[in-house]
Amino acid sequence: MPMKLSGSCQCGGVEFALDSNTPVPYQLCACSICRKVGGYSGSVNLGGIADSLEIITGKELIKKYTAVKDRGTAEESPCSSERSFCSNCSTMLWVWDHHWPELIHPFASAIDTELPVPEEMVCIMAGSKPAWVRWPEGKKQVHELYGPESLEGWHKKHNLFK
């Protein structure tokens, strides 16, 4: 049975809810995009069921941003995903990608529901993390790019899939 997640932006203008089979905030991405939109060390995204997303208030405040991969290099290109944020306070709300239309990835930082606490963190994109950014304390795995498991695979492996 999926877990119901409720979220909001910092100013309270946007409130939303969705169902998640993968609600444990265990994976921290330190890529340049996640650091710039998520803050100091990056962002933690959860997995959600796209069709379950309900905008309770503030639909008119939600804007979308398509990030640029490898900005300033010969490989520069737009990401396939779009990030939704509150245009009033800039809170990042969720990421959606047309390659996986059935999924939506809310930023854990926008979720108000008490989330399960992971036993370890999986830190990804270490190859793009600046030296001054520190990984969180405690048990963790660190990967230069991505870890070997999907959000669903990790949750199933740890018997946390809802």
Contacts in CASP RR format, 6 or more apart in sequence:
PFRMAT RR
TARGET T0000
AUTHOR 0000-0000-0000
METHOD contacts of the structure
MODEL  1
MPMKLSGSCQCGGVEFALDSNTPVPYQLCACSICRKVGGYSGSVNLGGIA
DSLEIITGKELIKKYTAVKDRGTAEESPCSSERSFCSNCSTMLWVWDHHW
PELIHPFASAIDTELPVPEEMVCIMAGSKPAWVRWPEGKKQVHELYGPES
LEGWHKKHNLFK
1 162 0 8 1.000
2 19 0 8 1.000
2 20 0 8 1.000
2 21 0 8 1.000
2 48 0 8 1.000
2 49 0 8 1.000
2 52 0 8 1.000
2 162 0 8 1.000
3 19 0 8 1.000
3 20 0 8 1.000
3 21 0 8 1.000
3 23 0 8 1.000
3 113 0 8 1.000
3 162 0 8 1.000
4 17 0 8 1.000
4 18 0 8 1.000
4 19 0 8 1.000
4 20 0 8 1.000
4 113 0 8 1.000
5 17 0 8 1.000
5 18 0 8 1.000
5 19 0 8 1.000
5 20 0 8 1.000
5 23 0 8 1.000
5 46 0 8 1.000
5 48 0 8 1.000
5 106 0 8 1.000
5 111 0 8 1.000
5 113 0 8 1.000
5 115 0 8 1.000
6 15 0 8 1.000
6 16 0 8 1.000
6 17 0 8 1.000
6 111 0 8 1.000
6 112 0 8 1.000
6 113 0 8 1.000
7 15 0 8 1.000
7 16 0 8 1.000
7 17 0 8 1.000
7 93 0 8 1.000
7 106 0 8 1.000
7 110 0 8 1.000
7 111 0 8 1.000
7 112 0 8 1.000
7 113 0 8 1.000
8 14 0 8 1.000
8 15 0 8 1.000
8 16 0 8 1.000
8 91 0 8 1.000
8 110 0 8 1.000
8 112 0 8 1.000
9 61 0 8 1.000
9 85 0 8 1.000
9 86 0 8 1.000
9 88 0 8 1.000
9 89 0 8 1.000
9 91 0 8 1.000
9 93 0 8 1.000
9 110 0 8 1.000
10 86 0 8 1.000
10 89 0 8 1.000
10 90 0 8 1.000
10 91 0 8 1.000
11 86 0 8 1.000
11 88 0 8 1.000
11 89 0 8 1.000
11 91 0 8 1.000
12 57 0 8 1.000
12 86 0 8 1.000
12 89 0 8 1.000
13 57 0 8 1.000
13 58 0 8 1.000
13 61 0 8 1.000
13 86 0 8 1.000
13 88 0 8 1.000
13 89 0 8 1.000
14 55 0 8 1.000
14 57 0 8 1.000
14 58 0 8 1.000
14 59 0 8 1.000
14 61 0 8 1.000
14 62 0 8 1.000
14 86 0 8 1.000
14 91 0 8 1.000
14 93 0 8 1.000
15 55 0 8 1.000
15 56 0 8 1.000
15 57 0 8 1.000
15 58 0 8 1.000
16 53 0 8 1.000
16 54 0 8 1.000
16 55 0 8 1.000
16 56 0 8 1.000
16 93 0 8 1.000
16 94 0 8 1.000
16 106 0 8 1.000
17 52 0 8 1.000
17 53 0 8 1.000
17 54 0 8 1.000
17 56 0 8 1.000
18 48 0 8 1.000
18 49 0 8 1.000
18 52 0 8 1.000
18 53 0 8 1.000
18 54 0 8 1.000
18 104 0 8 1.000
18 106 0 8 1.000
19 48 0 8 1.000
19 49 0 8 1.000
19 52 0 8 1.000
20 46 0 8 1.000
20 47 0 8 1.000
20 48 0 8 1.000
20 49 0 8 1.000
20 106 0 8 1.000
20 162 0 8 1.000
21 47 0 8 1.000
21 48 0 8 1.000
21 49 0 8 1.000
21 152 0 8 1.000
21 155 0 8 1.000
21 161 0 8 1.000
21 162 0 8 1.000
22 46 0 8 1.000
22 47 0 8 1.000
22 48 0 8 1.000
22 151 0 8 1.000
22 152 0 8 1.000
22 154 0 8 1.000
22 155 0 8 1.000
22 160 0 8 1.000
22 161 0 8 1.000
22 162 0 8 1.000
23 46 0 8 1.000
23 47 0 8 1.000
23 113 0 8 1.000
23 115 0 8 1.000
23 116 0 8 1.000
23 160 0 8 1.000
23 162 0 8 1.000
24 46 0 8 1.000
24 115 0 8 1.000
24 116 0 8 1.000
24 117 0 8 1.000
24 118 0 8 1.000
24 155 0 8 1.000
24 158 0 8 1.000
24 160 0 8 1.000
25 44 0 8 1.000
25 46 0 8 1.000
25 108 0 8 1.000
25 115 0 8 1.000
25 116 0 8 1.000
25 118 0 8 1.000
26 44 0 8 1.000
26 118 0 8 1.000
26 120 0 8 1.000
26 121 0 8 1.000
26 122 0 8 1.000
26 154 0 8 1.000
27 44 0 8 1.000
27 45 0 8 1.000
27 121 0 8 1.000
27 122 0 8 1.000
27 123 0 8 1.000
27 124 0 8 1.000
27 151 0 8 1.000
27 154 0 8 1.000
28 41 0 8 1.000
28 42 0 8 1.000
28 43 0 8 1.000
28 44 0 8 1.000
28 121 0 8 1.000
28 122 0 8 1.000
28 123 0 8 1.000
28 124 0 8 1.000
28 135 0 8 1.000
28 136 0 8 1.000
29 42 0 8 1.000
29 43 0 8 1.000
29 44 0 8 1.000
29 45 0 8 1.000
29 124 0 8 1.000
29 125 0 8 1.000
30 41 0 8 1.000
30 42 0 8 1.000
30 123 0 8 1.000
30 124 0 8 1.000
30 125 0 8 1.000
30 126 0 8 1.000
30 127 0 8 1.000
30 128 0 8 1.000
30 129 0 8 1.000
30 133 0 8 1.000
30 135 0 8 1.000
31 42 0 8 1.000
31 124 0 8 1.000
31 125 0 8 1.000
31 128 0 8 1.000
32 71 0 8 1.000
32 128 0 8 1.000
33 67 0 8 1.000
33 68 0 8 1.000
33 69 0 8 1.000
33 79 0 8 1.000
34 42 0 8 1.000
34 43 0 8 1.000
34 125 0 8 1.000
35 41 0 8 1.000
35 42 0 8 1.000
35 43 0 8 1.000
35 129 0 8 1.000
35 133 0 8 1.000
37 43 0 8 1.000
37 65 0 8 1.000
37 67 0 8 1.000
37 83 0 8 1.000
37 85 0 8 1.000
37 92 0 8 1.000
38 92 0 8 1.000
38 107 0 8 1.000
38 109 0 8 1.000
40 133 0 8 1.000
41 129 0 8 1.000
41 133 0 8 1.000
41 134 0 8 1.000
41 135 0 8 1.000
41 136 0 8 1.000
42 133 0 8 1.000
43 92 0 8 1.000
43 107 0 8 1.000
43 108 0 8 1.000
43 109 0 8 1.000
44 107 0 8 1.000
44 108 0 8 1.000
44 109 0 8 1.000
45 94 0 8 1.000
45 95 0 8 1.000
45 105 0 8 1.000
45 106 0 8 1.000
45 107 0 8 1.000
45 108 0 8 1.000
46 105 0 8 1.000
46 106 0 8 1.000
46 107 0 8 1.000
46 108 0 8 1.000
46 111 0 8 1.000
46 115 0 8 1.000
46 151 0 8 1.000
47 103 0 8 1.000
47 104 0 8 1.000
47 105 0 8 1.000
47 106 0 8 1.000
47 151 0 8 1.000
48 103 0 8 1.000
48 104 0 8 1.000
48 105 0 8 1.000
48 106 0 8 1.000
49 102 0 8 1.000
49 103 0 8 1.000
49 104 0 8 1.000
50 96 0 8 1.000
50 101 0 8 1.000
50 102 0 8 1.000
50 103 0 8 1.000
50 104 0 8 1.000
51 102 0 8 1.000
53 94 0 8 1.000
53 104 0 8 1.000
55 62 0 8 1.000
61 86 0 8 1.000
61 87 0 8 1.000
61 88 0 8 1.000
62 84 0 8 1.000
62 85 0 8 1.000
62 86 0 8 1.000
62 87 0 8 1.000
62 93 0 8 1.000
63 84 0 8 1.000
63 85 0 8 1.000
63 86 0 8 1.000
63 87 0 8 1.000
64 82 0 8 1.000
64 83 0 8 1.000
64 84 0 8 1.000
64 85 0 8 1.000
65 82 0 8 1.000
65 83 0 8 1.000
65 84 0 8 1.000
65 85 0 8 1.000
66 78 0 8 1.000
66 79 0 8 1.000
66 81 0 8 1.000
66 82 0 8 1.000
66 83 0 8 1.000
67 78 0 8 1.000
67 79 0 8 1.000
67 81 0 8 1.000
67 83 0 8 1.000
68 76 0 8 1.000
68 77 0 8 1.000
68 78 0 8 1.000
68 79 0 8 1.000
69 75 0 8 1.000
69 76 0 8 1.000
69 77 0 8 1.000
69 78 0 8 1.000
69 79 0 8 1.000
70 76 0 8 1.000
70 77 0 8 1.000
80 97 0 8 1.000
80 98 0 8 1.000
80 99 0 8 1.000
81 95 0 8 1.000
81 96 0 8 1.000
81 97 0 8 1.000
82 95 0 8 1.000
82 96 0 8 1.000
82 97 0 8 1.000
83 92 0 8 1.000
83 93 0 8 1.000
83 94 0 8 1.000
83 95 0 8 1.000
84 92 0 8 1.000
84 93 0 8 1.000
84 94 0 8 1.000
84 95 0 8 1.000
84 96 0 8 1.000
85 91 0 8 1.000
85 92 0 8 1.000
85 93 0 8 1.000
86 93 0 8 1.000
91 109 0 8 1.000
91 110 0 8 1.000
92 107 0 8 1.000
92 109 0 8 1.000
92 110 0 8 1.000
93 106 0 8 1.000
93 107 0 8 1.000
93 110 0 8 1.000
94 104 0 8 1.000
94 105 0 8 1.000
94 106 0 8 1.000
94 107 0 8 1.000
94 110 0 8 1.000
95 104 0 8 1.000
95 105 0 8 1.000
95 107 0 8 1.000
96 103 0 8 1.000
96 104 0 8 1.000
96 105 0 8 1.000
97 103 0 8 1.000
108 115 0 8 1.000
116 160 0 8 1.000
119 139 0 8 1.000
119 158 0 8 1.000
120 138 0 8 1.000
120 139 0 8 1.000
120 140 0 8 1.000
120 141 0 8 1.000
121 135 0 8 1.000
121 136 0 8 1.000
121 138 0 8 1.000
121 139 0 8 1.000
121 140 0 8 1.000
121 141 0 8 1.000
122 140 0 8 1.000
122 141 0 8 1.000
122 143 0 8 1.000
122 147 0 8 1.000
122 154 0 8 1.000
123 135 0 8 1.000
123 136 0 8 1.000
123 140 0 8 1.000
123 141 0 8 1.000
123 142 0 8 1.000
123 143 0 8 1.000
124 143 0 8 1.000
124 145 0 8 1.000
124 146 0 8 1.000
124 147 0 8 1.000
125 143 0 8 1.000
125 144 0 8 1.000
125 145 0 8 1.000
125 146 0 8 1.000
126 142 0 8 1.000
126 143 0 8 1.000
126 144 0 8 1.000
127 144 0 8 1.000
127 145 0 8 1.000
129 135 0 8 1.000
135 142 0 8 1.000
141 147 0 8 1.000
149 157 0 8 1.000
152 161 0 8 1.000
153 161 0 8 1.000
155 161 0 8 1.000
155 162 0 8 1.000
END
